[in-house]
Amino acid sequence: MSTMKSLLVWVSGLALSFGLCAQERVARVGYLSWQDHGSYYESTLKGFIDGLRSEGFVEGKNLELLRRSASNDADRFKPLARELAAAKVDLFFAPATPMATAAWFADKQVPIVIATIMDPVELKFVNSLARPGTRVTGVTTMNNELTVKRFQLLMEMVPGLKRVGVVIDEAMREACTQELDHAQQSARQLGLTLVTVHVDRPERLEAAFRQLLDAKVQAVTSTLLSTRNDLERDYAQAALKHKLPSMFELDIGAREGGLMSYGPDFEDIYRRAGRYAGRVLKGARPGEMAMEEPRQFRLVLNLKTAREIGLTVPAAVRLRADEVIE
């Protein structure tokens, strides 16, 4: 009888153990984004999820990803962050400045992982990249040297370049002042004048490019300040139509008819941010996790576009291109 009771106790304990394994704790991550569609959103979301998976976190198993889109309205980030805080998320993924700011004030304890803030030290999110010292960590992707390099590539492509048009989104301008401020500094350093136009919907593109032509710009650039509205293809096609050499940060622009793109692989940037998130969820302290800077940059050159706008591509630029679109 005692043997039977012992067996029953052992079986019960085993069942309880299996039950606990089956009920593995589900980590909750609040994901803030400008929108919930478009090529940039889809590729970066995929990267982030892949990064979490590499650390053992899988949606539907031990991960719940609470995605909240501001629907292109920066004012919505604060209430969305408060909503996520009330939902008791374990971590905020707040890639850019407006999202990180909202998450910072929504809760004083929840860790924050970032991905595309140019200089988190300047914005006082962290004390240093090597040792953040706060509850924020992650990846930085845009730096002043990168902006300078883009302008230098345009100067190589367009001899005598002096005036460059910058297509931005007014809502992004208000939310991400750091990026355009650095662009202005880089332009002054190289003796360039920037002419900015604001575009927040496709029907305003034609008027914006006519404004740039009236201002006698010789080339145009589009930065991450334009990704909110997923208009990279429209920008590229407008530049092509008006025969303006164009530079993009995302390779989408070069593939859709722009002249060039130069920047990091943003899907990989988000993948690395996902790894940071996974490590934090497993107990790592954000304040002790050194932040990563860009590692590799890709230059994509569209020779078809160069021919269409009548531009001769210097051999030195072509040789440096990681990808050439014929």
C-alpha positions as CSV (number, residue, x, y, z in Angstrom):
1,M,0.0,0.0,0.0
2,S,2.8,2.4,0.9
3,T,4.5,1.5,-2.4
4,M,1.3,2.5,-4.3
5,K,1.0,5.7,-2.4
6,S,4.6,6.6,-3.1
7,L,4.0,5.9,-6.8
8,L,1.0,8.1,-6.8
9,V,2.9,10.9,-5.2
10,W,5.7,10.5,-7.7
11,V,3.3,10.6,-10.6
12,S,1.5,13.7,-9.2
13,G,4.8,15.5,-8.8
14,L,5.8,14.6,-12.3
15,A,2.5,15.9,-13.7
16,L,2.9,19.1,-11.7
17,S,6.4,19.5,-13.1
18,F,5.2,19.0,-16.6
19,G,2.4,21.5,-15.9
20,L,4.8,24.1,-14.8
21,C,6.9,23.6,-17.9
22,A,3.8,23.9,-20.1
23,Q,3.0,27.1,-18.3
24,E,6.3,28.8,-19.1
25,R,6.2,32.5,-18.2
26,V,5.2,34.7,-21.1
27,A,7.3,37.8,-21.5
28,R,5.3,40.9,-22.6
29,V,7.0,43.4,-24.9
30,G,5.4,46.8,-25.8
31,Y,6.4,47.7,-29.4
32,L,5.8,51.3,-30.5
33,S,5.9,52.3,-34.1
34,W,4.9,55.1,-36.4
35,Q,2.6,52.8,-38.5
36,D,1.6,49.2,-38.8
37,H,2.2,48.7,-42.6
38,G,4.7,49.5,-45.3
39,S,8.0,48.0,-46.4
40,Y,10.1,49.7,-43.7
41,Y,7.8,48.6,-40.9
42,E,7.5,45.0,-42.2
43,S,11.2,44.4,-42.7
44,T,12.2,46.0,-39.3
45,L,9.5,44.1,-37.4
46,K,10.8,40.9,-39.0
47,G,14.3,41.7,-37.8
48,F,13.2,42.5,-34.3
49,I,11.2,39.2,-34.0
50,D,14.1,37.2,-35.4
51,G,16.4,38.8,-32.8
52,L,14.1,37.8,-30.0
53,R,13.8,34.3,-31.4
54,S,17.6,33.9,-31.4
55,E,17.4,34.6,-27.6
56,G,14.7,31.9,-27.1
57,F,11.6,34.1,-27.2
58,V,8.9,33.1,-29.7
59,E,5.4,34.7,-30.1
60,G,2.6,32.3,-29.1
61,K,5.0,30.3,-26.8
62,N,6.8,32.5,-24.3
63,L,6.4,36.0,-25.9
64,E,3.5,38.4,-26.3
65,L,4.3,41.3,-28.5
66,L,1.9,44.2,-27.9
67,R,2.2,46.3,-31.0
68,R,1.0,49.9,-30.9
69,S,1.0,52.1,-33.9
70,A,0.7,55.9,-33.7
71,S,-0.9,56.0,-37.1
72,N,1.5,58.7,-38.2
73,D,0.5,61.0,-35.3
74,A,3.4,61.7,-32.9
75,D,1.0,63.0,-30.2
76,R,-0.4,59.5,-29.8
77,F,2.9,58.0,-28.5
78,K,2.4,59.2,-24.9
79,P,-1.0,57.7,-24.4
80,L,0.0,54.5,-26.2
81,A,3.1,54.2,-23.9
82,R,0.9,54.7,-20.8
83,E,-1.5,52.1,-22.1
84,L,1.4,49.6,-22.5
85,A,2.7,50.5,-19.0
86,A,-0.8,49.8,-17.6
87,A,-0.7,46.4,-19.4
88,K,2.4,45.6,-17.3
89,V,4.8,45.1,-20.1
90,D,8.2,43.7,-19.1
91,L,10.0,45.9,-21.7
92,F,9.4,48.7,-24.1
93,F,10.8,48.5,-27.6
94,A,10.9,52.2,-28.5
95,P,13.2,52.5,-31.5
96,A,13.3,56.2,-32.2
97,T,13.3,59.4,-30.2
98,P,9.5,60.1,-29.9
99,M,8.8,56.5,-28.9
100,A,11.6,56.4,-26.4
101,T,10.6,59.8,-24.9
102,A,7.0,58.5,-24.4
103,A,8.2,55.2,-22.9
104,W,10.6,57.1,-20.6
105,F,7.8,59.1,-18.9
106,A,5.2,56.3,-19.0
107,D,6.9,54.2,-16.4
108,K,9.9,54.8,-14.2
109,Q,11.0,51.1,-13.9
110,V,10.3,49.3,-17.2
111,P,13.5,48.8,-19.3
112,I,13.6,50.4,-22.8
113,V,15.5,49.1,-25.9
114,I,16.1,51.6,-28.7
115,A,17.3,51.2,-32.3
116,T,17.5,54.3,-34.4
117,I,18.4,57.3,-32.1
118,M,21.4,59.1,-33.5
119,D,23.0,60.1,-30.2
120,P,21.2,58.8,-27.0
121,V,24.0,60.5,-24.9
122,E,23.2,63.9,-26.3
123,L,19.5,63.3,-25.6
124,K,20.3,62.1,-22.0
125,F,18.8,58.7,-22.4
126,V,22.1,57.2,-21.4
127,N,25.3,58.3,-19.7
128,S,27.6,56.8,-22.3
129,L,27.4,54.1,-25.0
130,A,29.9,51.9,-23.3
131,R,28.0,52.0,-20.0
132,P,24.5,53.4,-20.3
133,G,23.9,53.6,-16.6
134,T,20.1,53.9,-17.0
135,R,17.3,51.6,-17.9
136,V,17.9,52.3,-21.7
137,T,20.1,50.3,-24.0
138,G,20.1,49.0,-27.6
139,V,21.5,50.1,-30.9
140,T,22.4,53.5,-32.4
141,T,22.3,53.7,-36.2
142,M,22.6,57.2,-37.4
143,N,25.7,59.2,-36.7
144,N,27.1,62.5,-38.0
145,E,29.9,60.8,-39.9
146,L,27.3,58.8,-41.9
147,T,25.4,62.0,-42.8
148,V,28.7,63.6,-43.9
149,K,29.5,60.6,-46.1
150,R,26.1,60.8,-47.9
151,F,26.8,64.4,-48.8
152,Q,30.3,63.6,-49.9
153,L,29.0,60.9,-52.2
154,L,26.6,63.3,-53.7
155,M,29.4,65.8,-54.2
156,E,31.4,63.2,-56.1
157,M,28.4,62.4,-58.3
158,V,27.5,66.1,-58.9
159,P,30.5,68.3,-59.6
160,G,30.1,71.7,-58.2
161,L,27.3,70.7,-55.9
162,K,26.3,73.6,-53.6
163,R,22.5,73.3,-52.9
164,V,20.8,70.1,-51.7
165,G,17.1,69.6,-51.2
166,V,16.0,67.7,-48.1
167,V,12.6,66.0,-48.2
168,I,11.2,65.6,-44.7
169,D,7.9,65.1,-42.9
170,E,6.8,67.9,-40.7
171,A,5.6,65.6,-38.0
172,M,9.0,63.9,-38.0
173,R,10.8,67.2,-37.9
174,E,9.0,68.1,-34.7
175,A,9.6,64.7,-33.1
176,C,13.2,64.1,-34.4
177,T,15.0,67.5,-34.4
178,Q,18.4,65.9,-33.7
179,E,18.6,64.3,-37.2
180,L,18.0,67.4,-39.2
181,D,20.1,69.5,-36.9
182,H,23.0,67.2,-37.6
183,A,22.3,67.3,-41.3
184,Q,22.6,71.1,-41.2
185,Q,25.9,70.9,-39.3
186,S,27.3,68.4,-41.8
187,A,26.2,70.5,-44.7
188,R,27.9,73.6,-43.3
189,Q,31.0,71.6,-42.7
190,L,31.1,70.7,-46.4
191,G,30.1,74.2,-47.7
192,L,26.6,73.0,-48.8
193,T,23.3,74.8,-48.4
194,L,20.2,72.7,-47.5
195,V,16.8,73.6,-48.8
196,T,14.0,71.7,-46.9
197,V,10.5,70.9,-48.0
198,H,7.8,69.2,-46.0
199,V,5.8,66.4,-47.4
200,D,3.2,64.4,-45.4
201,R,1.1,62.9,-48.2
202,P,1.7,61.8,-51.8
203,E,-0.4,64.6,-53.4
204,R,2.0,67.2,-52.0
205,L,5.1,65.7,-53.7
206,E,4.8,67.5,-57.0
207,A,4.5,70.9,-55.4
208,A,7.4,70.1,-53.1
209,F,9.7,69.2,-55.9
210,R,8.7,72.3,-57.9
211,Q,9.7,74.3,-54.8
212,L,13.1,72.6,-54.8
213,L,13.6,73.3,-58.5
214,D,12.6,76.9,-58.0
215,A,15.3,77.1,-55.2
216,K,17.8,75.8,-57.8
217,V,18.8,72.7,-55.8
218,Q,21.2,70.4,-57.7
219,A,20.4,67.2,-55.8
220,V,18.0,65.9,-53.2
221,T,18.3,63.6,-50.2
222,S,15.7,61.8,-48.2
223,T,16.4,60.7,-44.6
224,L,14.8,58.5,-42.0
225,L,12.7,61.6,-41.3
226,S,10.6,60.5,-44.3
227,T,10.0,56.8,-43.4
228,R,6.9,57.5,-41.3
229,N,4.7,57.7,-44.3
230,D,6.3,55.0,-46.4
231,L,6.7,57.3,-49.4
232,E,10.3,56.3,-50.4
233,R,9.1,55.0,-53.8
234,D,7.2,58.2,-54.5
235,Y,10.2,60.4,-53.5
236,A,12.5,58.3,-55.8
237,Q,10.1,58.6,-58.7
238,A,9.6,62.3,-58.2
239,A,13.3,62.9,-58.2
240,L,13.7,60.8,-61.3
241,K,10.9,62.7,-63.1
242,H,12.6,66.0,-62.4
243,K,16.0,64.6,-63.2
244,L,17.4,65.4,-59.7
245,P,20.2,63.1,-58.4
246,S,18.9,61.6,-55.2
247,M,20.4,60.0,-52.1
248,F,18.5,57.8,-49.7
249,E,19.2,56.2,-46.4
250,L,17.1,53.1,-47.1
251,D,18.0,50.9,-50.1
252,I,14.3,50.9,-51.0
253,G,14.9,54.4,-52.5
254,A,17.7,53.3,-54.8
255,R,15.7,50.2,-55.9
256,E,12.6,52.2,-56.7
257,G,14.4,54.7,-59.0
258,G,16.6,56.8,-56.8
259,L,20.2,57.4,-57.8
260,M,21.9,56.0,-54.6
261,S,21.4,54.8,-51.1
262,Y,23.9,54.6,-48.3
263,G,23.2,53.3,-44.9
264,P,23.1,50.3,-42.6
265,D,20.9,47.3,-43.0
266,F,17.9,48.3,-40.9
267,E,16.5,44.8,-40.7
268,D,19.7,43.7,-39.1
269,I,19.7,46.8,-36.9
270,Y,16.3,45.7,-35.5
271,R,17.5,42.1,-35.3
272,R,20.3,43.2,-33.0
273,A,17.9,45.3,-31.0
274,G,15.7,42.2,-30.6
275,R,18.7,40.3,-29.2
276,Y,19.2,43.2,-26.7
277,A,15.5,42.8,-25.7
278,G,15.9,39.1,-25.3
279,R,18.9,39.5,-23.0
280,V,17.1,42.1,-20.9
281,L,14.1,39.8,-20.6
282,K,16.5,37.0,-19.3
283,G,17.7,39.3,-16.6
284,A,20.6,41.4,-18.0
285,R,20.8,44.9,-16.7
286,P,20.3,47.6,-19.4
287,G,22.6,50.0,-17.6
288,E,25.5,47.6,-17.9
289,M,24.9,46.6,-21.5
290,A,27.2,48.5,-23.9
291,M,25.3,49.9,-26.8
292,E,26.2,49.0,-30.4
293,E,27.0,51.4,-33.2
294,P,26.7,50.8,-36.9
295,R,29.1,48.1,-38.2
296,Q,28.6,48.0,-41.9
297,F,27.1,50.3,-44.5
298,R,26.0,49.5,-48.0
299,L,26.2,51.7,-51.0
300,V,23.6,50.9,-53.6
301,L,24.0,52.6,-57.0
302,N,21.3,52.7,-59.7
303,L,23.1,53.1,-63.0
304,K,19.8,53.0,-64.9
305,T,18.7,56.1,-63.1
306,A,22.0,57.8,-63.7
307,R,21.6,57.2,-67.5
308,E,18.0,58.5,-67.4
309,I,19.0,61.8,-65.7
310,G,22.1,62.2,-67.9
311,L,24.6,61.8,-65.1
312,T,28.1,60.3,-65.6
313,V,29.0,58.0,-62.7
314,P,32.7,58.4,-61.6
315,A,34.6,55.1,-61.8
316,A,35.7,55.5,-58.1
317,V,32.1,55.6,-56.9
318,R,31.1,52.6,-59.0
319,L,34.0,50.6,-57.7
320,R,32.9,51.3,-54.1
321,A,29.3,50.3,-54.6
322,D,28.2,47.2,-52.8
323,E,25.4,46.7,-55.3
324,V,24.9,48.2,-58.8
325,I,21.5,48.2,-60.4
326,E,21.8,48.1,-64.2
